[in-house]
Each structure stands twice: as C-alpha cells, then as structure tokens.
Amino acid sequence: MRQRLLLRASAIGVVGVALVSLAALSTLVLAVTYRPSGGQSWPSLDAGGGGAFTQWWSVTQAVALGAFVFVALLTIAAALTRAPRDGSAPSAASKLVGTAAGAGATLAALAAIATKPLVQWDQLALWKVTAGQDAKGYLFAGFDDSVRFVLVGGTEVSQSSFAAMVVVHLVAPVVAAALFVVALAFLGGRRAVEADHAHAVPPARDYADARSAAPNAELNRSHQITTDR
C-alpha cells in the first residue's frame, strides 16, 4: 500500500514537471510569434493567419499553468500529510524547504497567469514603418527600437513598462519549474523509497544465510544427540 502511494506521488510529480515544461514552451513560442486578432485590433490589417496559431498556444499555456498550480498544491499537501513511519516521510527540515519551494513554484506560476493579459498587446505605435516588417511577439513589442508605445486592452503603456511585464512573464514559468523540482527532491525524498523497499523486502544475503543456517543447525543437533548416546 505504501509503495503504491509513493508511486502515485512520483507520478504526480512527473505530471507537474510536464505541465510546467509545456507552459514554459508555450510562453516562449508566444514571445516570438504572438499576434493580436486582426479583425479585433487592426481591421484593415491582414494578420497572416497568425490569430488561430496564437490562440492555440495561448489556450495551451493557460491550461498548463492552471493545471500546474493544482498539481503543485496537491504535491505539497500529499507530502505534508504522509505519516512519518519507518523514515518514509520527509524530515521536518525537508518539509520546510520543500514546502517553501513548492509555494514559490505556485506563486511563480500565478505570476505568469497574472501577467498574461498584460503582455497580450492590441496595437503597436511605431516610430517608423519599414516595408516587409513583421511586428509580432512579446519581445518585439517590448524591446524593438521601432516601437514608441504599446496598447494593451485599449490602454497606452510605455515600452519600458511593457518590457518589464514581458520579463516577468517569461521568467516566471522557468522559476516555477526549477522550484518545483526542488520541492520534489525534498518532499518526495529518495530515502523514503529506499526505506520502504528495505522494510518490505529482506536483503537477499540475509535470506540465503538463513536458509543455509537451518540445515547446519539440524546437523549439529543430530550430532549432539549421537554423542550423548
């Protein structure tokens, strides 16, 4: 039973790593390919089919981040409620560090969720328009020299403020992934698995010694009875 619980906890950890990795990948893709909806923001501009592509990655990112927050909280709760039996539960210090790392991963994911609408720009005001220029992505809007200011939700935002939000939005999933791995290391614990296996399965050498000792004991007993006679 305990082995099954440990395997389930490990599976949850793998799912969490996969989710936050997908969220980080989606964020990176949007950072270089994001386009606003042409029909909504620029009625006279052909968005080049980028709207559907952007929407797919945006939904993927939102779902992955939301699911990761749930998995991170579930991982912390499972580790904190594990019964401290035969050393299978993390120590108090490990729980403290792991819980702090897990909470940090959750907050980082929430930061990525909170900054998402702040980096999805509607329009860009450019100093000059160059023929063939492809204005797309968070990075272009935040760091390209041709951008004067950015419109987000109909509100004018300076490029420097927008760039700060872009940095937070891009770094947050990476920080969440790193902290979640740390949380798994301290809350899951390799020692827990080793202790559980040591308790469930006797060492092969001890088992072999026990089998070989049984005939020898019987032989010695028979020899002693013969000598007494």
Long-range contacts (C-beta under 8 A, 24 or more apart in sequence): 2-85, 2-88, 2-196, 2-200, 3-196, 3-197, 3-200, 5-82, 6-88, 6-192, 6-193, 6-196, 9-75, 9-78, 9-79, 9-188, 10-188, 12-71, 12-74, 12-75, 12-78, 13-75, 13-184, 13-188, 15-71, 16-68, 16-71, 16-72, 16-75, 16-180, 16-184, 17-177, 17-180, 17-181, 17-184, 19-64, 19-65, 19-67, 19-68, 19-71, 20-64, 20-68, 20-105, 20-109, 20-173, 20-176, 20-177, 20-180, 21-177, 22-60, 22-64, 23-61, 23-64, 23-65, 23-68, 23-109, 23-112, 23-173, 23-176, 24-173, 24-174, 24-177, 26-57, 26-58, 26-60, 26-61, 26-64, 27-61, 27-112, 27-169, 27-170, 27-173, 28-170, 29-57, 30-54, 30-57, 30-58, 30-61, 30-137, 30-138, 31-137, 31-138, 31-139, 31-166, 31-170, 32-136, 32-137, 32-138, 32-139, 33-57, 33-136, 33-137, 34-58, 34-119, 34-120, 34-121, 34-136, 34-137, 34-138, 35-136, 36-120, 36-121, 36-122, 36-123, 40-122, 41-122, 41-123, 42-123, 50-136, 58-116, 58-120, 61-116, 62-113, 62-116, 65-109, 65-112, 65-113, 65-173, 66-113, 68-109, 68-176, 68-180, 69-106, 69-109, 69-110, 69-113, 72-102, 72-105, 72-106, 72-109, 72-176, 72-180, 72-183, 73-102, 73-106, 75-102, 75-180, 75-183, 75-184, 75-187, 76-102, 76-103, 76-183, 76-187, 79-187, 79-188, 80-187, 86-195, 86-196, 86-199, 87-191, 87-192, 87-195, 88-192, 88-195, 88-196, 89-189, 89-192, 90-186, 90-187, 90-188, 90-189, 90-192, 94-186, 94-187, 94-189, 95-186, 95-187, 97-182, 97-186, 98-182, 98-183, 98-184, 98-185, 98-186, 98-187, 99-183, 99-187, 101-179, 101-180, 101-182, 101-183, 101-186, 102-179, 102-180, 102-183, 102-187, 104-175, 104-179, 105-175, 105-176, 105-177, 105-178, 105-179, 105-180, 105-183, 106-176, 108-172, 108-173, 108-175, 108-176, 108-179, 109-172, 109-173, 109-176, 111-168, 111-169, 111-172, 112-169, 112-172, 112-173, 112-176, 115-165, 115-168, 115-169, 115-172, 116-169, 117-152, 117-153, 118-152, 118-162, 118-165, 118-169, 119-152, 119-162, 119-165, 119-166, 119-169, 120-152, 121-150, 121-151, 121-152, 121-162, 122-151, 122-152, 122-153, 122-154, 123-150, 123-151, 124-150, 124-151, 125-149, 125-150, 125-151, 125-156, 138-166, 138-169, 138-170, 139-166, 141-166, 142-166, 142-167
